[in-house]
Amino acid sequence: MLGSGFIARFYADTLHAQRRKDQIISVYSRDAANARRFAEDYRLARHDTDMEKTIAAENIDAVIIALPNHLHEEAVLACARLGKAVLCTKPLGRNAAEAKRMLEAVEQAGIFAGYLEDLCYTPKFLKSLSSVKAGALGRVLWTKSREAHPGPHSDWFWDKALSGGGAIIDLGCHCVEIGRNFIGKSVRPVEVMCWADTQVHPIEAEDHAIGLVRYENGAIGQFEVSWTFRGGMDLRDEVMGTEGTIWLNSFLRTGFDMFTTGKGAEYVAEKAESATGWLFPVGDEAHELGYPHMFSDMFDAIEEGRPPMETFYDGYVVNAILDAAFLSAKSKNWEKVILEDWRGDRQTSHEKSHISYNEQYYLIKKEILPNGDEKLILKEKTTGKVVQETKRK
Ligand SMILES: NC(=O)c1ccc[n+]([C@@H]2O[C@H](COP(=O)([O-])OP(=O)(O)OC[C@H]3O[C@@H](n4cnc5c(N)ncnc54)[C@H](O)[C@@H]3O)[C@@H](O)[C@H]2O)c1
């Protein structure tokens, strides 16, 4: 485990939970006391303040990168050099150029590389994705993914040079990848329109943004990200297709509501702002956030010699989309997604199939009115004229 902070602990809590078989052997932290504390808390055999030495150790099969964004590249390159399988937290890079260098390094070294995008592994997400892939929603037209909370927990997040940006890079990476999965990873993201602002905090980076990612097949992926939201961590997704809709609420409304006057106040959930009054705790936080399924997929993939569901290539595409979002927020125009390395479909058409009502008409809409009549809105195939027909009850 490289890093001993917030996400390293979530990962360790997940891996060492219940009766899981994958075990952390050692931890690297630049701070010796933190390394020791982490090793004690999770009963690890070793801890060190030397990153290369930790990666190079003989009995290590895989390295988990849980370091701040500006250290991902250095850590990935070290794993490639030392020939160790690598699992890197999100975002892969601070920008697409950085992510591409990491992708190329692991591919040239021939090592396993997984992108730890946990929110694409939550039980709700996995079930939704399987329904979407089975066609339950028809053709996906629009996705919306929202992550908003009162801001991150460490200094480096707030420093644009170290993090690569504010809420867009920190939270947008999740939202964009959620949308990509629903729309289809083989569909090329074409361009992005994004509004971003620094509404509250004294920082250079954006603390609030809304973006639209347009895909080649006509689908649109919306992301809403904020470090200014009050009231906890808001994680919601929506998918709208020609045959159906999905609404997901992954955190503030999981079906667990509790009221307390504050006696016995304890940890409630990530980014919860209060421990009194009406609260929205989360039963098994790691599970709701996707970590167990994510690590199962990663380690199964290593054993089965297949790529994981979330790869470094996915991380690179996400970074390229976010690069376009940053450009658009500045230019106030749609900006092209620059993908020097595109591995998906070469061309995807806008497949619009119209429903034929009879030889003469297309069916636009059918509705039962309050009086029980059925109203049909039709379009004449030859003239294009729109007409309506009412069938009395
Ligand atoms: N849902 C998720 O997947 C999720 C959630 C939170 C964070 N993250 C990601 O995990 C990474 C780490 O975030 P975090 O929340 O754990 O941050 P953190 O600040 O809690 O922990 C970062 C760790 O890196 C160490 N560190 C900081 N600067 C360093 C330096 N210059 N050299 C060596 N070590 C240094 C810190 O001491 C700490 O151990 C980030 O890339 C972040 O985006 C992912």
Ligand as a Chemical Component Dictionary entry (heavy atoms), coordinates in Angstrom:
data_LIG
# 
_chem_comp.id                   LIG 
_chem_comp.type                 NON-POLYMER 
_chem_comp.pdbx_formal_charge   0 
_chem_comp.three_letter_code    LIG 
# 
loop_
_chem_comp_atom.comp_id 
_chem_comp_atom.atom_id 
_chem_comp_atom.alt_atom_id 
_chem_comp_atom.type_symbol 
_chem_comp_atom.charge 
_chem_comp_atom.model_Cartn_x 
_chem_comp_atom.model_Cartn_y 
_chem_comp_atom.model_Cartn_z 
_chem_comp_atom.pdbx_ordinal 
LIG N1  N1  N 0  -13.459 7.257  -3.861 1  
LIG C1  C1  C 0  -12.180 7.179  -4.105 2  
LIG O1  O1  O 0  -11.768 6.337  -4.869 3  
LIG C2  C2  C 0  -11.232 8.120  -3.433 4  
LIG C3  C3  C 0  -11.612 8.791  -2.275 5  
LIG C4  C4  C 0  -10.685 9.653  -1.693 6  
LIG C5  C5  C 0  -9.435  9.839  -2.271 7  
LIG N2  N2  N 1  -9.114  9.176  -3.417 8  
LIG C6  C6  C 0  -7.814  9.387  -4.078 9  
LIG O2  O2  O 0  -6.786  8.831  -3.281 10 
LIG C7  C7  C 0  -5.598  9.614  -3.377 11 
LIG C8  C8  C 0  -5.169  10.004 -1.973 12 
LIG O3  O3  O 0  -6.215  10.754 -1.364 13 
LIG P1  P1  P 0  -6.531  10.667 0.197  14 
LIG O4  O4  O 0  -7.929  11.114 0.348  15 
LIG O5  O5  O -1 -6.127  9.384  0.738  16 
LIG O6  O6  O 0  -5.561  11.815 0.712  17 
LIG P2  P2  P 0  -4.889  11.942 2.129  18 
LIG O7  O7  O 0  -4.323  13.302 2.174  19 
LIG O8  O8  O 0  -5.834  11.517 3.209  20 
LIG O9  O9  O 0  -3.741  10.870 2.092  21 
LIG C9  C9  C 0  -2.644  10.997 1.209  22 
LIG C10 C10 C 0  -1.450  10.188 1.710  23 
LIG O10 O10 O 0  -0.309  10.583 0.922  24 
LIG C11 C11 C 0  0.688   11.121 1.784  25 
LIG N3  N3  N 0  1.378   12.227 1.108  26 
LIG C12 C12 C 0  0.942   13.496 0.915  27 
LIG N4  N4  N 0  1.872   14.213 0.263  28 
LIG C13 C13 C 0  2.895   13.384 0.029  29 
LIG C14 C14 C 0  4.162   13.546 -0.590 30 
LIG N5  N5  N 0  4.538   14.705 -1.132 31 
LIG N6  N6  N 0  4.984   12.466 -0.656 32 
LIG C15 C15 C 0  4.624   11.290 -0.123 33 
LIG N7  N7  N 0  3.432   11.081 0.495  34 
LIG C16 C16 C 0  2.591   12.119 0.572  35 
LIG C17 C17 C 0  -0.063  11.578 3.015  36 
LIG O11 O11 O 0  0.780   11.645 4.130  37 
LIG C18 C18 C 0  -1.100  10.441 3.142  38 
LIG O12 O12 O 0  -0.525  9.285  3.666  39 
LIG C19 C19 C 0  -5.943  10.774 -4.305 40 
LIG O13 O13 O 0  -5.515  10.500 -5.599 41 
LIG C20 C20 C 0  -7.456  10.849 -4.243 42 
LIG O14 O14 O 0  -8.031  11.396 -5.419 43 
LIG C21 C21 C 0  -9.971  8.300  -3.988 44 
# 
loop_
_chem_comp_bond.comp_id 
_chem_comp_bond.atom_id_1 
_chem_comp_bond.atom_id_2 
_chem_comp_bond.value_order 
_chem_comp_bond.pdbx_ordinal 
LIG N1  C1  SING 1  
LIG C1  O1  DOUB 2  
LIG C1  C2  SING 3  
LIG C2  C3  SING 4  
LIG C2  C21 DOUB 5  
LIG C3  C4  DOUB 6  
LIG C4  C5  SING 7  
LIG C5  N2  DOUB 8  
LIG N2  C6  SING 9  
LIG N2  C21 SING 10 
LIG C6  O2  SING 11 
LIG C6  C20 SING 12 
LIG O2  C7  SING 13 
LIG C7  C8  SING 14 
LIG C7  C19 SING 15 
LIG C8  O3  SING 16 
LIG O3  P1  SING 17 
LIG P1  O4  DOUB 18 
LIG P1  O5  SING 19 
LIG P1  O6  SING 20 
LIG O6  P2  SING 21 
LIG P2  O7  DOUB 22 
LIG P2  O8  SING 23 
LIG P2  O9  SING 24 
LIG O9  C9  SING 25 
LIG C9  C10 SING 26 
LIG C10 O10 SING 27 
LIG C10 C18 SING 28 
LIG O10 C11 SING 29 
LIG C11 N3  SING 30 
LIG C11 C17 SING 31 
LIG N3  C12 SING 32 
LIG N3  C16 SING 33 
LIG C12 N4  DOUB 34 
LIG N4  C13 SING 35 
LIG C13 C14 SING 36 
LIG C13 C16 DOUB 37 
LIG C14 N5  SING 38 
LIG C14 N6  DOUB 39 
LIG N6  C15 SING 40 
LIG C15 N7  DOUB 41 
LIG N7  C16 SING 42 
LIG C17 O11 SING 43 
LIG C17 C18 SING 44 
LIG C18 O12 SING 45 
LIG C19 O13 SING 46 
LIG C19 C20 SING 47 
LIG C20 O14 SING 48 
# 
